[in-house]
Amino acid sequence: MNKILLSAAAASLLTVSYGYASTDKLSLEERLERLEDIEAENFEKAKKEAKIKKSKSPTLEFSGVHYFGLTSADPETTESVKGGDQAKYLDNSTGFEMRRNYVQVKAFFNEKDYFRVTLDATKELGANEVVKVKTPVDLNGDGDTKDDGEEISGSVTQTRNGYSNAFFKYAYLYLDDVVPAAVADFIPATGAEIGIAHRPWIDYEEHNSWHYRSFNKVAVEEKGTMTESGVDLVNSADLGINLKTKTEFFSSELGVFNGEGYHADKAAANQTYSSELSGEWRLTGHILGDGTKVGKNDRTTDTYANVSFFGLVSQNHKDDSADLDQINKSALKGQYDRTFYGLHAVYNQPLFLIAAQFVTAEDEAQNQDITENDGKNFGLREYDLLSVNAEIRPMEDWTIIGRYDNYSWDDTTVGGNAMSSSVEGDKYIAALAYKYSKNITFIASGKFIDETYTVADSKGKYTDGSDDGESKNVFMLTTEVKW
């Protein structure tokens, strides 16, 4: 009997315990659900209190293009010889480079109109950044930079070798159609870039015939540096407005700009302020392919053939490194009018691409005090440039690249004195590219530059055929990243 009573008591205790446990478990679930509700309510309340703001643009598009590489530059001449070869770069240089680092955002107002901002940075071998800095100045030459205990400061120009400061490469409003309705039946739809905009030529060439800015610029943009050489006629962006028209059979760009490029201003170098601007253009006939796709063709699948006429007329042209008058240290140095005209043709099919261009240019120095001497132009430099490039795609993801540039410039007299440089250059480029993925490409390249004087200096500084200091061999391993 006792055993029966004990068993009943134990069963009752177990039942009561299980009931309490079930009640506790249910209460815990309820508490968790309540906590979740409270957290959700607090989040909504906090979001309203923070007044989270969204972009006034319904769509933001982000992208980036980055060129990194290992470079070895070997100058032909490392020691100047009187009356012979001149040295500009004194030794071989090898190092890693961040050749370009574009980060871009487009704020679309509708399907076609947008504002674009592109930030850029670069750090290359031998690149120079010229800056003005405030520094203590010894005005009296007594070794003391202080006057009555206060430090005297002045502006001093310094050059820093290599730089990686971020700067604005592009910042412009793009309107897809600015043609008034009243004349829309007679004028093709035309878009406009307003701000720090594309200049008409370089962007076209880089997206239609020379796709390898990652290891070499287009021919009209190159200048004398540790890793390149050339005529330095124009760069890719400037403050102004650029009108862009695309039709099936022709496309064009017509721009008006300050003329200095995106990295200078109206008082660049020793230029005077002026109200003169630069007019620039490109007109392209599309023999094969659709002109509305210009710059957006896939060269591995599309076939196209284009012929272009392009050029520039820039009054009181600005250039930080202009050297039209290297012997006479007069106001002519760096202040001049520039014109250039070019013809370009490109043919592409999935197996290969071939392109060629010829450019002629002229710089005329500005100075009313210098008159013509014996019928000769004063302060005149004339340029000629021939460039041919090709690429072959023997198998998927692999491309063989080649390019040849020949360029020259000839100077006339200034006030009866011979100018100091008439130069001819030959450049050969060979490269092999491997497309690792749609975002990444690896390239190995070599460039071989021979640049020599073609007219002897009247003061015996150099002779015909001597190296002007820009001859060099340059080898690069490059990584392109696009996203």
Summary of the structure (lengths in Angstrom):
residues: 483
radius of gyration: 32.6
end to end distance: 85.6
largest distance: 144.1
contacts: 1446
relative contact order: 0.12
helix: 13%
strand: 47%
